[in-house]
């Protein structure tokens, strides 16, 4: 139950350092998108910039999804016949 409470707290109100890191990732993704948009359609660096932008978006999504996924896992385990084992 403590793990569920901690996970819910992190999910609903991430620590300040995590929020700053997410803002930095969003800013970097926006910078990469703008740089890619400023290049000609046939420029050879567009694919690399797009991939770098997608990595930033993946990191943002994973950072948000991992605690939510863990919390849902704990809730589903708590509802099972075995419940949440203490260890």
Biopython code that builds the backbone (N, CA, C, O; Angstrom):
import numpy as np
from Bio.PDB.StructureBuilder import StructureBuilder

atoms = [
    (1, "UNK", "N", (0.819, -1.191, 0.000)),
    (1, "UNK", "CA", (0.000, 0.000, 0.000)),
    (1, "UNK", "C", (0.867, 1.260, 0.000)),
    (1, "UNK", "O", (0.506, 2.271, -0.604)),
    (2, "UNK", "N", (2.017, 1.190, 0.685)),
    (2, "UNK", "CA", (2.915, 2.346, 0.700)),
    (2, "UNK", "C", (3.451, 2.625, -0.703)),
    (2, "UNK", "O", (3.599, 3.778, -1.106)),
    (3, "UNK", "N", (3.739, 1.548, -1.441)),
    (3, "UNK", "CA", (4.226, 1.725, -2.812)),
    (3, "UNK", "C", (3.146, 2.363, -3.675)),
    (3, "UNK", "O", (3.439, 3.221, -4.508)),
    (4, "UNK", "N", (1.908, 1.949, -3.480)),
    (4, "UNK", "CA", (0.803, 2.530, -4.249)),
    (4, "UNK", "C", (0.624, 4.003, -3.898)),
    (4, "UNK", "O", (0.429, 4.835, -4.784)),
    (5, "UNK", "N", (0.688, 4.322, -2.619)),
    (5, "UNK", "CA", (0.554, 5.718, -2.196)),
    (5, "UNK", "C", (1.681, 6.572, -2.760)),
    (5, "UNK", "O", (1.444, 7.681, -3.239)),
    (6, "UNK", "N", (2.900, 6.062, -2.704)),
    (6, "UNK", "CA", (4.042, 6.805, -3.243)),
    (6, "UNK", "C", (3.947, 6.993, -4.742)),
    (6, "UNK", "O", (4.267, 8.058, -5.269)),
    (7, "UNK", "N", (3.503, 5.946, -5.426)),
    (7, "UNK", "CA", (3.361, 6.025, -6.874)),
    (7, "UNK", "C", (2.272, 7.020, -7.254)),
    (7, "UNK", "O", (2.430, 7.783, -8.207)),
    (8, "UNK", "N", (1.185, 7.013, -6.525)),
    (8, "UNK", "CA", (0.106, 7.955, -6.812)),
    (8, "UNK", "C", (0.571, 9.391, -6.578)),
    (8, "UNK", "O", (0.215, 10.293, -7.336)),
    (9, "UNK", "N", (1.359, 9.598, -5.538)),
    (9, "UNK", "CA", (1.857, 10.943, -5.242)),
    (9, "UNK", "C", (2.783, 11.419, -6.361)),
    (9, "UNK", "O", (2.689, 12.563, -6.806)),
    (10, "UNK", "N", (3.670, 10.542, -6.810)),
    (10, "UNK", "CA", (4.599, 10.905, -7.888)),
    (10, "UNK", "C", (3.834, 11.138, -9.187)),
    (10, "UNK", "O", (4.188, 12.023, -9.967)),
    (11, "UNK", "N", (2.796, 10.354, -9.420)),
    (11, "UNK", "CA", (2.014, 10.497, -10.640)),
    (11, "UNK", "C", (1.219, 11.799, -10.646)),
    (11, "UNK", "O", (1.210, 12.519, -11.645)),
    (12, "UNK", "N", (0.559, 12.100, -9.541)),
    (12, "UNK", "CA", (-0.290, 13.279, -9.493)),
    (12, "UNK", "C", (0.490, 14.577, -9.310)),
    (12, "UNK", "O", (0.077, 15.626, -9.806)),
    (13, "UNK", "N", (1.604, 14.511, -8.609)),
    (13, "UNK", "CA", (2.421, 15.707, -8.394)),
    (13, "UNK", "C", (3.898, 15.300, -8.442)),
    (13, "UNK", "O", (4.504, 15.022, -7.407)),
    (14, "UNK", "N", (4.469, 15.269, -9.645)),
    (14, "UNK", "CA", (5.870, 14.869, -9.777)),
    (14, "UNK", "C", (6.799, 15.824, -9.021)),
    (14, "UNK", "O", (6.483, 17.003, -8.863)),
    (15, "UNK", "N", (7.938, 15.317, -8.557)),
    (15, "UNK", "CA", (8.906, 16.193, -7.897)),
    (15, "UNK", "C", (9.330, 17.335, -8.822)),
    (15, "UNK", "O", (9.290, 17.206, -10.045)),
    (16, "UNK", "N", (9.732, 18.438, -8.227)),
    (16, "UNK", "CA", (10.093, 19.635, -8.979)),
    (16, "UNK", "C", (11.192, 19.345, -10.006)),
    (16, "UNK", "O", (11.135, 19.843, -11.131)),
    (17, "UNK", "N", (12.184, 18.545, -9.627)),
    (17, "UNK", "CA", (13.279, 18.230, -10.562)),
    (17, "UNK", "C", (12.761, 17.461, -11.773)),
    (17, "UNK", "O", (13.240, 17.663, -12.889)),
    (18, "UNK", "N", (11.798, 16.592, -11.559)),
    (18, "UNK", "CA", (11.225, 15.838, -12.682)),
    (18, "UNK", "C", (10.432, 16.783, -13.583)),
    (18, "UNK", "O", (10.513, 16.690, -14.808)),
    (19, "UNK", "N", (9.669, 17.687, -12.981)),
    (19, "UNK", "CA", (8.926, 18.663, -13.779)),
    (19, "UNK", "C", (9.869, 19.513, -14.616)),
    (19, "UNK", "O", (9.610, 19.749, -15.796)),
    (20, "UNK", "N", (10.964, 19.977, -14.015)),
    (20, "UNK", "CA", (11.943, 20.770, -14.770)),
    (20, "UNK", "C", (12.541, 19.954, -15.912)),
    (20, "UNK", "O", (12.702, 20.460, -17.023)),
    (21, "UNK", "N", (12.865, 18.706, -15.644)),
    (21, "UNK", "CA", (13.442, 17.842, -16.668)),
    (21, "UNK", "C", (12.457, 17.652, -17.812)),
    (21, "UNK", "O", (12.853, 17.666, -18.977)),
    (22, "UNK", "N", (11.170, 17.474, -17.492)),
    (22, "UNK", "CA", (10.154, 17.326, -18.538)),
    (22, "UNK", "C", (10.024, 18.602, -19.361)),
    (22, "UNK", "O", (9.889, 18.540, -20.583)),
    (23, "UNK", "N", (10.063, 19.756, -18.704)),
    (23, "UNK", "CA", (10.008, 21.029, -19.444)),
    (23, "UNK", "C", (11.215, 21.169, -20.364)),
    (23, "UNK", "O", (11.087, 21.657, -21.487)),
    (24, "UNK", "N", (12.386, 20.744, -19.892)),
    (24, "UNK", "CA", (13.584, 20.802, -20.737)),
    (24, "UNK", "C", (13.437, 19.888, -21.948)),
    (24, "UNK", "O", (13.824, 20.260, -23.056)),
    (25, "UNK", "N", (12.880, 18.697, -21.746)),
    (25, "UNK", "CA", (12.677, 17.768, -22.863)),
    (25, "UNK", "C", (11.681, 18.359, -23.865)),
    (25, "UNK", "O", (11.886, 18.259, -25.075)),
    (26, "UNK", "N", (10.609, 18.971, -23.369)),
    (26, "UNK", "CA", (9.628, 19.594, -24.268)),
    (26, "UNK", "C", (10.260, 20.736, -25.055)),
    (26, "UNK", "O", (10.005, 20.889, -26.249)),
    (27, "UNK", "N", (11.082, 21.534, -24.385)),
    (27, "UNK", "CA", (11.748, 22.651, -25.065)),
    (27, "UNK", "C", (12.719, 22.129, -26.124)),
    (27, "UNK", "O", (12.817, 22.694, -27.214)),
    (28, "UNK", "N", (13.430, 21.057, -25.805)),
    (28, "UNK", "CA", (14.363, 20.485, -26.778)),
    (28, "UNK", "C", (13.614, 19.906, -27.980)),
    (28, "UNK", "O", (14.054, 20.062, -29.119)),
    (29, "UNK", "N", (12.494, 19.243, -27.731)),
    (29, "UNK", "CA", (11.693, 18.711, -28.839)),
    (29, "UNK", "C", (11.190, 19.849, -29.718)),
    (29, "UNK", "O", (11.205, 19.735, -30.943)),
    (30, "UNK", "N", (10.748, 20.935, -29.113)),
    (30, "UNK", "CA", (10.273, 22.088, -29.890)),
    (30, "UNK", "C", (11.414, 22.716, -30.685)),
    (30, "UNK", "O", (11.221, 23.133, -31.827)),
    (31, "UNK", "N", (12.598, 22.783, -30.085)),
    (31, "UNK", "CA", (13.757, 23.334, -30.791)),
    (31, "UNK", "C", (14.108, 22.480, -32.004)),
    (31, "UNK", "O", (14.373, 23.001, -33.087)),
    (32, "UNK", "N", (14.107, 21.166, -31.810)),
    (32, "UNK", "CA", (14.420, 20.258, -32.921)),
    (32, "UNK", "C", (13.368, 20.361, -34.026)),
    (32, "UNK", "O", (13.702, 20.336, -35.210)),
    (33, "UNK", "N", (12.095, 20.477, -33.633)),
    (33, "UNK", "CA", (11.015, 20.606, -34.620)),
    (33, "UNK", "C", (11.181, 21.887, -35.437)),
    (33, "UNK", "O", (11.024, 21.879, -36.658)),
    (34, "UNK", "N", (11.501, 22.993, -34.748)),
    (34, "UNK", "CA", (11.679, 24.272, -35.440)),
    (34, "UNK", "C", (12.881, 24.221, -36.367)),
    (34, "UNK", "O", (12.834, 24.746, -37.480)),
    (35, "UNK", "N", (13.956, 23.591, -35.913)),
    (35, "UNK", "CA", (15.154, 23.470, -36.754)),
    (35, "UNK", "C", (14.853, 22.634, -37.991)),
    (35, "UNK", "O", (15.266, 22.976, -39.099)),
    (36, "UNK", "N", (14.133, 21.540, -37.791)),
    (36, "UNK", "CA", (13.767, 20.680, -38.926)),
    (36, "UNK", "C", (12.863, 21.431, -39.900)),
    (36, "UNK", "O", (13.015, 21.299, -41.114)),
    (37, "UNK", "N", (11.922, 22.217, -39.375)),
    (37, "UNK", "CA", (11.004, 22.969, -40.231)),
    (37, "UNK", "C", (11.728, 24.053, -41.022)),
    (37, "UNK", "O", (11.264, 24.458, -42.088)),
    (38, "UNK", "N", (12.855, 24.520, -40.510)),
    (38, "UNK", "CA", (13.582, 25.580, -41.206)),
    (38, "UNK", "C", (14.423, 25.044, -42.368)),
    (38, "UNK", "O", (14.919, 25.821, -43.184)),
    (39, "UNK", "N", (14.582, 23.723, -42.444)),
    (39, "UNK", "CA", (15.385, 23.124, -43.513)),
    (39, "UNK", "C", (14.514, 22.835, -44.737)),
    (39, "UNK", "O", (13.296, 22.693, -44.637)),
    (40, "UNK", "N", (15.160, 22.754, -45.867)),
    (40, "UNK", "CA", (14.462, 22.392, -47.102)),
    (40, "UNK", "C", (13.935, 20.964, -46.994)),
    (40, "UNK", "O", (14.506, 20.143, -46.276)),
    (41, "UNK", "N", (12.849, 20.666, -47.705)),
    (41, "UNK", "CA", (12.211, 19.353, -47.634)),
    (41, "UNK", "C", (13.159, 18.207, -47.977)),
    (41, "UNK", "O", (13.011, 17.106, -47.445)),
    (42, "UNK", "N", (14.115, 18.443, -48.843)),
    (42, "UNK", "CA", (15.027, 17.374, -49.254)),
    (42, "UNK", "C", (16.371, 17.425, -48.535)),
    (42, "UNK", "O", (17.320, 16.771, -48.968)),
    (43, "UNK", "N", (16.472, 18.184, -47.452)),
    (43, "UNK", "CA", (17.734, 18.293, -46.705)),
    (43, "UNK", "C", (18.033, 16.969, -46.008)),
    (43, "UNK", "O", (17.131, 16.330, -45.467)),
    (44, "UNK", "N", (19.281, 16.566, -46.022)),
    (44, "UNK", "CA", (19.659, 15.253, -45.488)),
    (44, "UNK", "C", (19.579, 15.179, -43.964)),
    (44, "UNK", "O", (19.531, 14.076, -43.419)),
    (45, "UNK", "N", (19.563, 16.302, -43.260)),
    (45, "UNK", "CA", (19.517, 16.289, -41.795)),
    (45, "UNK", "C", (18.103, 16.211, -41.224)),
    (45, "UNK", "O", (17.937, 16.067, -40.012)),
    (46, "UNK", "N", (17.093, 16.303, -42.067)),
    (46, "UNK", "CA", (15.709, 16.303, -41.574)),
    (46, "UNK", "C", (15.350, 14.997, -40.858)),
    (46, "UNK", "O", (14.687, 15.028, -39.821)),
    (47, "UNK", "N", (15.769, 13.875, -41.385)),
    (47, "UNK", "CA", (15.449, 12.590, -40.764)),
    (47, "UNK", "C", (16.091, 12.484, -39.383)),
    (47, "UNK", "O", (15.440, 12.060, -38.429)),
    (48, "UNK", "N", (17.342, 12.860, -39.274)),
    (48, "UNK", "CA", (18.029, 12.806, -37.981)),
    (48, "UNK", "C", (17.378, 13.713, -36.946)),
    (48, "UNK", "O", (17.257, 13.342, -35.779)),
    (49, "UNK", "N", (16.960, 14.899, -37.371)),
    (49, "UNK", "CA", (16.282, 15.818, -36.459)),
    (49, "UNK", "C", (14.921, 15.267, -36.043)),
    (49, "UNK", "O", (14.517, 15.409, -34.888)),
    (50, "UNK", "N", (14.222, 14.645, -36.972)),
    (50, "UNK", "CA", (12.932, 14.044, -36.645)),
    (50, "UNK", "C", (13.117, 12.908, -35.637)),
    (50, "UNK", "O", (12.353, 12.799, -34.678)),
    (51, "UNK", "N", (14.129, 12.064, -35.853)),
    (51, "UNK", "CA", (14.388, 10.970, -34.917)),
    (51, "UNK", "C", (14.748, 11.500, -33.531)),
    (51, "UNK", "O", (14.272, 10.972, -32.526)),
    (52, "UNK", "N", (15.574, 12.526, -33.471)),
    (52, "UNK", "CA", (15.948, 13.119, -32.181)),
    (52, "UNK", "C", (14.715, 13.697, -31.482)),
    (52, "UNK", "O", (14.572, 13.568, -30.267)),
    (53, "UNK", "N", (13.843, 14.322, -32.236)),
    (53, "UNK", "CA", (12.603, 14.862, -31.660)),
    (53, "UNK", "C", (11.726, 13.731, -31.124)),
    (53, "UNK", "O", (11.147, 13.859, -30.045)),
    (54, "UNK", "N", (11.624, 12.635, -31.861)),
    (54, "UNK", "CA", (10.816, 11.506, -31.399)),
    (54, "UNK", "C", (11.396, 10.873, -30.139)),
    (54, "UNK", "O", (10.641, 10.409, -29.284)),
    (55, "UNK", "N", (12.716, 10.846, -30.009)),
    (55, "UNK", "CA", (13.347, 10.339, -28.782)),
    (55, "UNK", "C", (12.946, 11.215, -27.597)),
    (55, "UNK", "O", (12.641, 10.703, -26.519)),
    (56, "UNK", "N", (12.945, 12.521, -27.791)),
    (56, "UNK", "CA", (12.530, 13.434, -26.724)),
    (56, "UNK", "C", (11.080, 13.162, -26.331)),
    (56, "UNK", "O", (10.764, 13.104, -25.143)),
    (57, "UNK", "N", (10.206, 12.996, -27.306)),
    (57, "UNK", "CA", (8.804, 12.704, -27.009)),
    (57, "UNK", "C", (8.651, 11.355, -26.309)),
    (57, "UNK", "O", (7.824, 11.213, -25.409)),
    (58, "UNK", "N", (9.441, 10.373, -26.716)),
    (58, "UNK", "CA", (9.409, 9.066, -26.064)),
    (58, "UNK", "C", (9.818, 9.189, -24.599)),
    (58, "UNK", "O", (9.176, 8.604, -23.727)),
    (59, "UNK", "N", (10.874, 9.942, -24.324)),
    (59, "UNK", "CA", (11.322, 10.123, -22.942)),
    (59, "UNK", "C", (10.251, 10.792, -22.087)),
    (59, "UNK", "O", (10.037, 10.408, -20.937)),
    (60, "UNK", "N", (9.581, 11.790, -22.650)),
    (60, "UNK", "CA", (8.498, 12.461, -21.932)),
    (60, "UNK", "C", (7.378, 11.465, -21.623)),
    (60, "UNK", "O", (6.907, 11.378, -20.489)),
    (61, "UNK", "N", (6.965, 10.725, -22.634)),
    (61, "UNK", "CA", (5.886, 9.755, -22.450)),
    (61, "UNK", "C", (6.240, 8.658, -21.470)),
    (61, "UNK", "O", (5.413, 8.281, -20.641)),
    (62, "UNK", "N", (7.454, 8.138, -21.550)),
    (62, "UNK", "CA", (7.871, 7.072, -20.641)),
    (62, "UNK", "C", (7.941, 7.573, -19.203)),
    (62, "UNK", "O", (7.562, 6.860, -18.274)),
    (63, "UNK", "N", (8.421, 8.790, -19.021)),
    (63, "UNK", "CA", (8.522, 9.353, -17.670)),
    (63, "UNK", "C", (7.146, 9.504, -17.038)),
    (63, "UNK", "O", (6.988, 9.314, -15.832)),
    (64, "UNK", "N", (6.168, 9.840, -17.835)),
    (64, "UNK", "CA", (4.803, 9.987, -17.324)),
    (64, "UNK", "C", (4.126, 8.624, -17.171)),
    (64, "UNK", "O", (3.386, 8.411, -16.211)),
    (65, "UNK", "N", (4.366, 7.706, -18.096)),
    (65, "UNK", "CA", (3.638, 6.442, -18.133)),
    (65, "UNK", "C", (4.128, 5.412, -17.125)),
    (65, "UNK", "O", (3.326, 4.607, -16.651)),
    (66, "UNK", "N", (5.401, 5.406, -16.781)),
    (66, "UNK", "CA", (5.925, 4.363, -15.891)),
    (66, "UNK", "C", (5.246, 4.385, -14.521)),
    (66, "UNK", "O", (4.785, 3.334, -14.076)),
    (67, "UNK", "N", (5.159, 5.525, -13.829)),
    (67, "UNK", "CA", (4.467, 5.490, -12.534)),
    (67, "UNK", "C", (2.981, 5.138, -12.656)),
    (67, "UNK", "O", (2.430, 4.459, -11.789)),
    (68, "UNK", "N", (2.337, 5.597, -13.727)),
    (68, "UNK", "CA", (0.922, 5.279, -13.928)),
    (68, "UNK", "C", (0.751, 3.776, -14.163)),
    (68, "UNK", "O", (-0.158, 3.157, -13.610)),
    (69, "UNK", "N", (1.614, 3.204, -14.972)),
    (69, "UNK", "CA", (1.553, 1.767, -15.226)),
    (69, "UNK", "C", (1.813, 0.952, -13.977)),
    (69, "UNK", "O", (1.160, -0.067, -13.749)),
    (70, "UNK", "N", (2.770, 1.396, -13.160)),
    (70, "UNK", "CA", (3.063, 0.688, -11.919)),
    (70, "UNK", "C", (1.884, 0.789, -10.958)),
    (70, "UNK", "O", (1.532, -0.194, -10.306)),
    (71, "UNK", "N", (1.275, 1.963, -10.866)),
    (71, "UNK", "CA", (0.119, 2.143, -9.982)),
    (71, "UNK", "C", (-1.037, 1.256, -10.432)),
    (71, "UNK", "O", (-1.686, 0.627, -9.596)),
    (72, "UNK", "N", (-1.307, 1.195, -11.732)),
    (72, "UNK", "CA", (-2.401, 0.349, -12.211)),
    (72, "UNK", "C", (-2.084, -1.123, -11.952)),
    (72, "UNK", "O", (-2.986, -1.903, -11.648)),
    (73, "UNK", "N", (-0.826, -1.508, -12.069)),
    (73, "UNK", "CA", (-0.409, -2.877, -11.770)),
    (73, "UNK", "C", (-0.698, -3.199, -10.303)),
    (73, "UNK", "O", (-1.213, -4.276, -9.999)),
    (74, "UNK", "N", (-0.375, -2.285, -9.396)),
    (74, "UNK", "CA", (-0.637, -2.517, -7.977)),
    (74, "UNK", "C", (-2.133, -2.591, -7.682)),
    (74, "UNK", "O", (-2.570, -3.428, -6.892)),
    (75, "UNK", "N", (-2.918, -1.722, -8.312)),
    (75, "UNK", "CA", (-4.367, -1.745, -8.094)),
    (75, "UNK", "C", (-4.944, -3.067, -8.585)),
    (75, "UNK", "O", (-5.776, -3.663, -7.900)),
    (76, "UNK", "N", (-4.526, -3.530, -9.739)),
    (76, "UNK", "CA", (-5.036, -4.797, -10.259)),
    (76, "UNK", "C", (-4.596, -5.968, -9.388)),
    (76, "UNK", "O", (-5.375, -6.892, -9.156)),
    (77, "UNK", "N", (-3.355, -5.938, -8.904)),
    (77, "UNK", "CA", (-2.896, -6.995, -8.001)),
    (77, "UNK", "C", (-3.679, -6.980, -6.698)),
    (77, "UNK", "O", (-4.004, -8.037, -6.158)),
    (78, "UNK", "N", (-3.981, -5.801, -6.192)),
    (78, "UNK", "CA", (-4.739, -5.704, -4.933)),
    (78, "UNK", "C", (-6.133, -6.297, -5.096)),
    (78, "UNK", "O", (-6.696, -6.813, -4.131)),
    (79, "UNK", "N", (-6.688, -6.234, -6.275)),
    (79, "UNK", "CA", (-8.017, -6.774, -6.516)),
    (79, "UNK", "C", (-8.022, -8.263, -6.812)),
    (79, "UNK", "O", (-9.093, -8.853, -6.957)),
    (80, "UNK", "N", (-6.868, -8.879, -6.904)),
    (80, "UNK", "CA", (-6.816, -10.314, -7.185)),
    (80, "UNK", "C", (-7.029, -11.113, -5.904)),
    (80, "UNK", "O", (-7.036, -10.560, -4.805)),
    (81, "UNK", "N", (-7.202, -12.409, -6.065)),
    (81, "UNK", "CA", (-7.422, -13.291, -4.907)),
    (81, "UNK", "C", (-6.218, -13.288, -3.965)),
    (81, "UNK", "O", (-6.381, -13.377, -2.748)),
    (82, "UNK", "N", (-5.046, -13.188, -4.509)),
    (82, "UNK", "CA", (-3.828, -13.203, -3.693)),
    (82, "UNK", "C", (-3.596, -11.856, -3.017)),
    (82, "UNK", "O", (-2.996, -11.796, -1.944)),
    (83, "UNK", "N", (-4.063, -10.789, -3.629)),
    (83, "UNK", "CA", (-3.877, -9.448, -3.062)),
    (83, "UNK", "C", (-2.447, -8.966, -3.266)),
    (83, "UNK", "O", (-1.716, -9.483, -4.110)),
    (84, "UNK", "N", (-2.069, -7.985, -2.492)),
    (84, "UNK", "CA", (-0.699, -7.444, -2.547)),
    (84, "UNK", "C", (0.158, -8.168, -1.513)),
    (84, "UNK", "O", (-0.051, -8.014, -0.310)),
    (85, "UNK", "N", (1.123, -8.957, -1.984)),
    (85, "UNK", "CA", (1.988, -9.631, -1.010)),
    (85, "UNK", "C", (2.877, -8.613, -0.292)),
    (85, "UNK", "O", (3.278, -7.618, -0.895)),
    (86, "UNK", "N", (3.188, -8.846, 0.982)),
    (86, "UNK", "CA", (4.009, -7.876, 1.715)),
    (86, "UNK", "C", (5.434, -7.779, 1.179)),
    (86, "UNK", "O", (6.086, -6.750, 1.357)),
    (87, "UNK", "N", (5.920, -8.808, 0.539)),
    (87, "UNK", "CA", (7.285, -8.776, -0.008)),
    (87, "UNK", "C", (7.249, -9.155, -1.461)),
    (87, "UNK", "O", (8.292, -9.192, -2.115)),
]
sb = StructureBuilder()
sb.init_structure("model")
sb.init_model(0)
sb.init_chain("A")
sb.init_seg("    ")
for serial, (resi, resn, name, xyz) in enumerate(atoms, 1):
    if name == "N":
        sb.init_residue(resn, " ", resi, " ")
    sb.init_atom(name, np.array(xyz, "f"), 0.0, 1.0, " ", f" {name:<3s}", serial, name[0])
structure = sb.get_structure()
